[in-house]
Amino acid sequence: FHSFNEMVYLARVLLSQGRMNDAEKIIQVAISGYNELDLPSASGYVCYAKYILGRIFIAKSEYSNAMGQYDFFGGMKDSNRYHYDIYYSRNLDVIFALIMTGRISEAMESIESTHKNSENYLGKGIPLSAGLLALRGMANNALNNLESAYRDFMDSIPALAKSRSYDENRFLNHRYKIILESYLNLLQKLRGTVIEGKL
C-alpha cells in the first residue's frame, strides 16, 4: 500500500519536471494497485491519484482524457461534497480542461462559483485571482466577448508573468503558454476593429 502512495508522489514530481510519459506509467500502476487492494473509488488515495492523472493528461494536451478523470469528481456533487469541491468545482485544472474541450458555459459557471467561495472566506468585493482571470479571459475569447477577454488578460497576464510558480513548474508553464496563445489569438481578432480603437 505504501509503495503505491510513493508512486503517486513520484508521478507528481516527474510531472513537475516535464516527464509526462514516465509520470503516466507510474500513476497508472498506482491506480491499478489501489484497485487490486479493493480501495473504494471515492477514497482519498484513489481520488488524489486520479487528480494527478488528470494533470498529466493536461500536460500532454489530452484534454478529453483529463475531463474523463475530472468528470468522475463532477459526479460526486451529492455523494461526496468535499471531493467534489477540491477536485472539481474549485479546481483551476478542471476549468482549463473544460475550456480546452469546448465546455465554455460550464467553465464560466465554475469561475463564478470559485470566486463566490473566495468571497465567502475573504469578504465581498475581492478581485478574482490572476489565474482565474486568465482562464476567464480564455473563456471570453472563445465566446467572442472580445472586450471582456482583453480586460481579463490585461489584469492577469502581468501577474502571471512575474509568478515563480509558473516559471519553475513545467505543468503550470504549459498552462501559461496556452493562455498566451489565447491572448495572441485575441489580439489578431481585435486588429482593425472598432473595439481596438477603444482599448
PyMOL commands that set and color helices and strands:
alter all, ss='L'
color gray80, all
select helices_A, chain A and resi 2-16+20-36+44-59+63-74+81-89+92-100+104-122+130-142+146-154+157-162+164-168+170-190+194-198
alter helices_A, ss='H'
color red, helices_A
deselect
rebuild
show_as cartoon
